[in-house]
């Protein structure tokens, strides 16, 4: 499942540089996560780095983008050219 940033985001700028897939960008009001690029850091790290650094705990799983760990691993492989 890709992650999402809720409207509790305080625009602290700490999540964006932590994303190894460049899935996080500044939206109109808060940061946003592109579900096509988000692998929840599968393939890169054991835990989602944006969730680890978020000071307000506003990055849950996106219920509109359900994906298994295997699907996230395949997305990682495709994004990194390892597919």
DRENTORKOL-3810 file (N, C-alpha, C; in nm, 4 decimals):
REM DRENTORKOL-3810
@n.u->0.0843; n.v->-0.1171; n.w->0.0000; ca.u->0.0000; ca.v->0.0000; ca.w->0.0000; c.u->0.0889; c.v->0.1234; c.w->0.0000
@n.u->0.0640; n.v->0.2155; n.w->-0.0852; ca.u->0.1385; ca.v->0.3414; ca.w->-0.0836; c.u->0.0990; c.v->0.4193; c.w->0.0416
@n.u->0.1808; n.v->0.5146; n.w->0.0761; ca.u->0.1511; ca.v->0.5996; ca.w->0.1905; c.u->0.0859; c.v->0.7288; c.w->0.1416
@n.u->0.0295; n.v->0.8021; n.w->0.2358; ca.u->-0.0314; ca.v->0.9315; ca.w->0.2047; c.u->-0.0006; c.v->1.0272; c.w->0.3183
@n.u->-0.0074; n.v->1.1553; n.w->0.2897; ca.u->0.0143; ca.v->1.2570; ca.w->0.3916; c.u->-0.1196; c.v->1.3245; c.w->0.4178
@n.u->-0.1587; n.v->1.3275; n.w->0.5446; ca.u->-0.2881; ca.v->1.3850; ca.w->0.5807; c.u->-0.2771; c.v->1.5363; c.w->0.5997
@n.u->-0.3926; n.v->1.5994; n.w->0.6170; ca.u->-0.3941; ca.v->1.7449; ca.w->0.6341; c.u->-0.3396; c.v->1.7897; c.w->0.7694
@n.u->-0.2931; n.v->1.6954; n.w->0.8501; ca.u->-0.2260; ca.v->1.7307; ca.w->0.9748; c.u->-0.0806; c.v->1.7722; c.w->0.9497
@n.u->-0.0352; n.v->1.7595; n.w->0.8253; ca.u->0.1011; ca.v->1.7960; ca.w->0.7871; c.u->0.1285; c.v->1.9425; c.w->0.8233
@n.u->0.2454; n.v->1.9660; n.w->0.8817; ca.u->0.2831; ca.v->2.1022; ca.w->0.9210; c.u->0.3898; c.v->2.1617; c.w->0.8285
@n.u->0.4129; n.v->2.0964; n.w->0.7133; ca.u->0.5114; ca.v->2.1452; ca.w->0.6158; c.u->0.6486; c.v->2.1683; c.w->0.6778
@n.u->0.6933; n.v->2.0732; n.w->0.7560; ca.u->0.8220; ca.v->2.0892; ca.w->0.8242; c.u->0.9408; c.v->2.0560; c.w->0.7338
@n.u->0.9145; n.v->1.9999; n.w->0.6175; ca.u->1.0174; ca.v->1.9712; ca.w->0.5168; c.u->1.1103; c.v->1.8537; c.w->0.5492
@n.u->1.0827; n.v->1.7740; n.w->0.6509; ca.u->1.1759; ca.v->1.6660; ca.w->0.6831; c.u->1.1507; c.v->1.5382; c.w->0.6042
@n.u->1.0306; n.v->1.5163; n.w->0.5555; ca.u->1.0000; ca.v->1.3909; ca.w->0.4858; c.u->1.0534; c.v->1.3872; c.w->0.3425
@n.u->1.0432; n.v->1.4955; n.w->0.2720; ca.u->1.0779; ca.v->1.4974; ca.w->0.1294; c.u->1.2198; c.v->1.4465; c.w->0.1007
@n.u->1.3228; n.v->1.4956; n.w->0.1691; ca.u->1.4574; ca.v->1.4481; ca.w->0.1365; c.u->1.4841; c.v->1.3034; c.w->0.1787
@n.u->1.3992; n.v->1.2471; n.w->0.2632; ca.u->1.4188; ca.v->1.1095; ca.w->0.3098; c.u->1.3685; c.v->1.0060; c.w->0.2101
@n.u->1.2854; n.v->1.0449; n.w->0.1153; ca.u->1.2245; ca.v->0.9494; ca.w->0.0223; c.u->1.3237; c.v->0.9060; c.w->-0.0856
@n.u->1.3587; n.v->0.7764; n.w->-0.0882; ca.u->1.4551; ca.v->0.7293; ca.w->-0.1874; c.u->1.3987; c.v->0.7220; c.w->-0.3298
@n.u->1.2667; n.v->0.7301; n.w->-0.3426; ca.u->1.2031; ca.v->0.7221; ca.w->-0.4746; c.u->1.1559; c.v->0.8575; c.w->-0.5267
@n.u->1.1849; n.v->0.9652; n.w->-0.4541; ca.u->1.1378; ca.v->1.0995; ca.w->-0.4915; c.u->0.9860; c.v->1.1023; c.w->-0.5091
@n.u->0.9153; n.v->1.0291; n.w->-0.4246; ca.u->0.7691; ca.v->1.0228; ca.w->-0.4326; c.u->0.7017; c.v->1.1384; c.w->-0.3597
@n.u->0.7746; n.v->1.2091; n.w->-0.2758; ca.u->0.7172; ca.v->1.3171; ca.w->-0.1958; c.u->0.7508; c.v->1.4519; c.w->-0.2585
@n.u->0.6473; n.v->1.5347; n.w->-0.2712; ca.u->0.6686; ca.v->1.6692; ca.w->-0.3246; c.u->0.5736; c.v->1.7669; c.w->-0.2556
@n.u->0.6030; n.v->1.8941; n.w->-0.2704; ca.u->0.5180; ca.v->1.9975; ca.w->-0.2110; c.u->0.3918; c.v->2.0112; c.w->-0.2937
@n.u->0.2768; n.v->1.9961; n.w->-0.2305; ca.u->0.1493; ca.v->2.0168; ca.w->-0.2968; c.u->0.1061; c.v->2.1612; c.w->-0.2799
@n.u->-0.0190; n.v->2.1889; n.w->-0.3084; ca.u->-0.0686; ca.v->2.3266; ca.w->-0.2955; c.u->-0.0645; c.v->2.3757; c.w->-0.1516
@n.u->-0.1009; n.v->2.2882; n.w->-0.0575; ca.u->-0.1035; ca.v->2.3295; ca.w->0.0826; c.u->-0.0124; c.v->2.2464; c.w->0.1713
@n.u->-0.0006; n.v->2.1184; n.w->0.1417; ca.u->0.0822; ca.v->2.0284; ca.w->0.2212; c.u->0.1626; c.v->1.9395; c.w->0.1270
@n.u->0.2555; n.v->1.8648; n.w->0.1835; ca.u->0.3302; ca.v->1.7692; ca.w->0.1022; c.u->0.2376; c.v->1.6576; c.w->0.0560
@n.u->0.2705; n.v->1.5993; n.w->-0.0575; ca.u->0.1912; ca.v->1.4897; ca.w->-0.1124; c.u->0.2850; c.v->1.3751; c.w->-0.1518
@n.u->0.2283; n.v->1.2554; n.w->-0.1593; ca.u->0.3037; ca.v->1.1373; ca.w->-0.1992; c.u->0.2425; c.v->1.0820; c.w->-0.3273
@n.u->0.3249; n.v->1.0626; n.w->-0.4287; ca.u->0.2804; ca.v->1.0036; ca.w->-0.5546; c.u->0.2740; c.v->0.8516; c.w->-0.5348
@n.u->0.1540; n.v->0.7937; n.w->-0.5358; ca.u->0.1416; ca.v->0.6498; ca.w->-0.5112; c.u->0.2085; c.v->0.5640; c.w->-0.6184
@n.u->0.2322; n.v->0.6193; n.w->-0.7348; ca.u->0.3006; ca.v->0.5444; ca.w->-0.8404; c.u->0.4492; c.v->0.5283; c.w->-0.8109
@n.u->0.5025; n.v->0.6140; n.w->-0.7237; ca.u->0.6444; ca.v->0.6094; ca.w->-0.6892; c.u->0.6707; c.v->0.5562; c.w->-0.5489
@n.u->0.5689; n.v->0.5554; n.w->-0.4649; ca.u->0.5868; ca.v->0.5136; ca.w->-0.3260; c.u->0.5909; c.v->0.3615; c.w->-0.3143
@n.u->0.7001; n.v->0.3117; n.w->-0.2547; ca.u->0.7136; ca.v->0.1689; ca.w->-0.2271; c.u->0.7203; c.v->0.1439; c.w->-0.0765
@n.u->0.6855; n.v->0.2439; n.w->0.0029; ca.u->0.6986; ca.v->0.2368; ca.w->0.1486; c.u->0.8425; c.v->0.2022; c.w->0.1868
@n.u->0.9350; n.v->0.2391; n.w->0.1027; ca.u->1.0793; ca.v->0.2156; ca.w->0.1178; c.u->1.1175; c.v->0.0683; c.w->0.1041
@n.u->1.0242; n.v->-0.0164; n.w->0.0613; ca.u->1.0570; ca.v->-0.1567; ca.w->0.0345; c.u->1.1669; c.v->-0.1594; c.w->-0.0719
@n.u->1.2691; n.v->-0.2382; n.w->-0.0475; ca.u->1.3826; ca.v->-0.2455; ca.w->-0.1382; c.u->1.4962; c.v->-0.1525; c.w->-0.0979
@n.u->1.4632; n.v->-0.0496; n.w->-0.0229; ca.u->1.5642; ca.v->0.0465; ca.w->0.0216; c.u->1.5941; c.v->0.0310; c.w->0.1710
@n.u->1.4878; n.v->0.0288; n.w->0.2515; ca.u->1.5005; ca.v->0.0272; ca.w->0.3972; c.u->1.3990; c.v->-0.0694; c.w->0.4575
@n.u->1.4177; n.v->-0.1028; n.w->0.5831; ca.u->1.3252; ca.v->-0.1910; ca.w->0.6543; c.u->1.1969; c.v->-0.1184; c.w->0.6938
@n.u->1.2048; n.v->0.0123; n.w->0.7121; ca.u->1.0883; ca.v->0.0919; ca.w->0.7524; c.u->1.0731; c.v->0.2115; c.w->0.6588
@n.u->0.9555; n.v->0.2664; n.w->0.6542; ca.u->0.9279; ca.v->0.3845; ca.w->0.5720; c.u->0.9967; c.v->0.5054; c.w->0.6351
@n.u->1.0910; n.v->0.5613; n.w->0.5634; ca.u->1.1730; ca.v->0.6688; ca.w->0.6186; c.u->1.0935; c.v->0.7956; c.w->0.6473
@n.u->0.9956; n.v->0.8272; n.w->0.5650; ca.u->0.9167; ca.v->0.9480; ca.w->0.5899; c.u->0.8368; c.v->0.9351; c.w->0.7198
@n.u->0.7855; n.v->0.8150; n.w->0.7460; ca.u->0.7106; ca.v->0.7904; ca.w->0.8688; c.u->0.8043; c.v->0.8034; c.w->0.9891
@n.u->0.9261; n.v->0.7539; n.w->0.9752; ca.u->1.0234; ca.v->0.7594; ca.w->1.0844; c.u->1.0563; c.v->0.9026; c.w->1.1267
@n.u->1.0647; n.v->0.9945; n.w->1.0298; ca.u->1.1067; ca.v->1.1317; ca.w->1.0632; c.u->0.9913; c.v->1.2287; c.w->1.0867
@n.u->0.8703; n.v->1.1900; n.w->1.0530; ca.u->0.7552; ca.v->1.2814; ca.w->1.0665; c.u->0.7272; c.v->1.3138; c.w->1.2133
@n.u->0.7333; n.v->1.4413; n.w->1.2507; ca.u->0.7127; ca.v->1.4781; ca.w->1.3908; c.u->0.5660; c.v->1.4805; c.w->1.4348
@n.u->0.4726; n.v->1.4763; n.w->1.3387; ca.u->0.3305; ca.v->1.4836; ca.w->1.3765; c.u->0.2523; c.v->1.3574; c.w->1.3416
@n.u->0.3198; n.v->1.2538; n.w->1.2969; ca.u->0.2554; ca.v->1.1254; ca.w->1.2694; c.u->0.1370; c.v->1.1414; c.w->1.1734
@n.u->0.1640; n.v->1.2016; n.w->1.0572; ca.u->0.0569; ca.v->1.2279; ca.w->0.9609; c.u->0.0740; c.v->1.1503; c.w->0.8303
@n.u->0.1456; n.v->1.0357; n.w->0.8344; ca.u->0.1712; ca.v->0.9602; ca.w->0.7116; c.u->0.1236; c.v->0.8156; c.w->0.7289
@n.u->-0.0065; n.v->0.7918; n.w->0.7105; ca.u->-0.0595; ca.v->0.6558; ca.w->0.7189; c.u->-0.0590; c.v->0.5878; c.w->0.5815
@n.u->-0.0974; n.v->0.4619; n.w->0.5807; ca.u->-0.1157; ca.v->0.3898; ca.w->0.4552; c.u->-0.2353; c.v->0.4495; c.w->0.3817
@n.u->-0.2255; n.v->0.4555; n.w->0.2508; ca.u->-0.3327; ca.v->0.5105; ca.w->0.1676; c.u->-0.4326; c.v->0.3992; c.w->0.1365
@n.u->-0.5533; n.v->0.4071; n.w->0.1916; ca.u->-0.6512; ca.v->0.2999; ca.w->0.1694; c.u->-0.6964; c.v->0.2895; c.w->0.0239
@n.u->-0.6718; n.v->0.3925; n.w->-0.0556; ca.u->-0.7095; ca.v->0.3896; ca.w->-0.1973; c.u->-0.6049; c.v->0.3206; c.w->-0.2841
@n.u->-0.4917; n.v->0.2840; n.w->-0.2253; ca.u->-0.3829; ca.v->0.2214; ca.w->-0.3014; c.u->-0.3337; c.v->0.0943; c.w->-0.2314
@n.u->-0.4194; n.v->-0.0058; n.w->-0.2190; ca.u->-0.3762; ca.v->-0.1283; ca.w->-0.1510; c.u->-0.2735; c.v->-0.2058; c.w->-0.2329
@n.u->-0.1615; n.v->-0.2389; n.w->-0.1697; ca.u->-0.0558; ca.v->-0.3163; ca.w->-0.2344; c.u->0.0057; c.v->-0.4098; c.w->-0.1311
@n.u->0.0412; n.v->-0.5282; n.w->-0.1735; ca.u->0.1106; ca.v->-0.6222; ca.w->-0.0863; c.u->0.2594; c.v->-0.5885; c.w->-0.0858
@n.u->0.3320; n.v->-0.6473; n.w->0.0071; ca.u->0.4774; ca.v->-0.6273; ca.w->0.0113; c.u->0.5412; c.v->-0.6766; c.w->-0.1187
@n.u->0.4892; n.v->-0.7873; n.w->-0.1727; ca.u->0.5407; ca.v->-0.8399; ca.w->-0.2992; c.u->0.5183; c.v->-0.7398; c.w->-0.4134
@n.u->0.4018; n.v->-0.6783; n.w->-0.4173; ca.u->0.3736; ca.v->-0.5775; ca.w->-0.5202; c.u->0.4653; c.v->-0.4566; c.w->-0.5042
@n.u->0.4901; n.v->-0.4168; n.w->-0.3794; ca.u->0.5804; ca.v->-0.3043; ca.w->-0.3544; c.u->0.7220; c.v->-0.3391; c.w->-0.3977
@n.u->0.7639; n.v->-0.4633; n.w->-0.3747; ca.u->0.8971; ca.v->-0.5077; ca.w->-0.4169; c.u->0.9089; c.v->-0.5046; c.w->-0.5690
@n.u->0.8035; n.v->-0.5454; n.w->-0.6386; ca.u->0.8041; ca.v->-0.5427; ca.w->-0.7851; c.u->0.8060; c.v->-0.3989; c.w->-0.8364
@n.u->0.7345; n.v->-0.3102; n.w->-0.7687; ca.u->0.7360; ca.v->-0.1686; ca.w->-0.8074; c.u->0.8761; c.v->-0.1115; c.w->-0.7880
@n.u->0.9402; n.v->-0.1462; n.w->-0.6771; ca.u->1.0781; ca.v->-0.1038; ca.w->-0.6508; c.u->1.1700; c.v->-0.1497; c.w->-0.7637
@n.u->1.1573; n.v->-0.2763; n.w->-0.8013; ca.u->1.2427; ca.v->-0.3319; ca.w->-0.9083; c.u->1.2209; c.v->-0.2555; c.w->-1.0387
@n.u->1.0979; n.v->-0.2235; n.w->-1.0684; ca.u->1.0671; ca.v->-0.1506; ca.w->-1.1928; c.u->1.1239; c.v->-0.0091; c.w->-1.1857
@n.u->1.1072; n.v->0.0576; n.w->-1.0725; ca.u->1.1552; ca.v->0.1956; ca.w->-1.0570; c.u->1.3074; c.v->0.2041; c.w->-1.0631
@n.u->1.3752; n.v->0.1020; n.w->-1.0154; ca.u->1.5213; ca.v->0.1059; ca.w->-1.0104; c.u->1.5866; c.v->0.0370; c.w->-1.1297
@n.u->1.5053; n.v->-0.0172; n.w->-1.2198; ca.u->1.5597; ca.v->-0.0821; ca.w->-1.3374; c.u->1.6086; c.v->-0.2235; c.w->-1.3118
@n.u->1.5706; n.v->-0.2789; n.w->-1.1975; ca.u->1.6113; ca.v->-0.4152; ca.w->-1.1647; c.u->1.5099; c.v->-0.5182; c.w->-1.2098
@n.u->1.4050; n.v->-0.4746; n.w->-1.2749; ca.u->1.2994; ca.v->-0.5680; ca.w->-1.3181; c.u->1.3397; c.v->-0.6421; c.w->-1.4446
END
